[in-house]
Amino acid sequence: MRLGVLTRYLIKIHIGPFIFALATITGLIFLNAVAQRIEGLIGKGLPWTVVVEFLVLSLPHTIALSLPMSVLVAVLYSFTELASSNEITAMSAGGIKPTRVLLPLLGMGAVVTVAMLYFNDQILPESNHRLKNLLVDIGRKSPTLELREQIVNEIKTESGVDVYFMTADRIDRVANKLEEVTIFDSNSSIRKRTTYAASGEMAFNAEKTDLYLTLFDGVVHEVQTDRIGGFQRVYFDQQIIPLRNVGNELERRFGGSDRSDREMGFKLLTQSVSAREAELDSVRIDNREKALQALRLALGRPIDEDTSMVGTMQLYQTRNSTGAFTDGTSLLSRDPITQSVVISSRTRASRGATLRAAANRYKVEIHKKLAIAFACLVFTIIGPPLALRFRTGGVGMVAATSSGIFAIYWLGLIGGETLADRRFADPAITMWLANVVFLGVGLILVSRMGSTTSTARGQGISRVARIFRRRPQQPEGASV
């Protein structure tokens, strides 16, 4: 009964700090992420529902980072408060071992880990996919993002009644400049205008709804259909063509694009890995068969003859020694059929490298999702013994310790992802290395929790370097 009360008490004192830490850390990361993308939303005339949707879809990615951090902050803060108020000492005096206090936290950590696995598998990939589609749709509102060089670009107004066709040999999207511009305007049934210009500039109004094309050194050809043979040619040094209400319509394309690795759950990632590996095996088999066929053709052997690679090479060496083939390399290079096989072999090799990189990228994402979720349990283990060693450090020590652990963990995770993406090491090793290291440190500290000593306020930082060099003394009242 006493242990049940203790369990409920420990869970209760962790819920408040966890919610506060989650809200604070999520808010800070969320504001930073939104600030980097808000520039692309300003001035586009978006309805408030789209802005709210953007903010909501940006939130899951932030929670995926802040949730493990919040677990560590809550554990550190709660146990620091328990230690500073001598509640841990009172529990030890009552015969409750410090390691027994960890059991409710491990249960909470397991619950958060399972919730994080579901979040990374279902919620996060779908929100990333929808957010990407939304950003693509918002970007399409600006016609300058759709204009392509040396093709006919169709520019529609908001109503869709007026349509312009424009071509340009070169489009500089940074400077908003055009070269060798042609614009065809057939919106009037009486006047058909074709404008040619050596160069031009693009600019939007303040509301980003109207596009103004300033053209230089050009000519306008106008065909007048209201009279027979009606034609007019006008030369100009500078002319401004306003295109009203272009790009002011947001076209939504739900689920219209392919998913990247960060937009897939565990099932889709596993299927993608299996598909790439199966295709890679077929490429290897095909490459080997084509290489054998090319070698048999060079040796004058029939393609369907069952000759192993070793036997074929021996036959090639024999003919080379008898003088039938004086230079095998030059013979292969002179044979058109063999040249074709060599080129196709190189293509298959490049395809194989692409498939290996894709399969490896999906594996990295699988292990990253698992490792981040498991980090919640690791932080639950390493937090309490650290808090007991710096029991009088206060909020400052909690912030310093958690920041240091976060920095080391995320550097290890990012570094592991980079190494795995470049195929320097297996993702199963690089993505889990940070968890394994912190788990080992946490287990060592947990084994020494029974000998934790009290520390005077302000001495926590000086003891960080000595945390593993000596065993702390027995606290007063620990053996009562």
Summary of the structure (lengths in Angstrom):
residues: 480
radius of gyration: 34.2
end to end distance: 21.3
largest distance: 113.9
contacts: 1427
relative contact order: 0.10
helix: 61%
strand: 14%
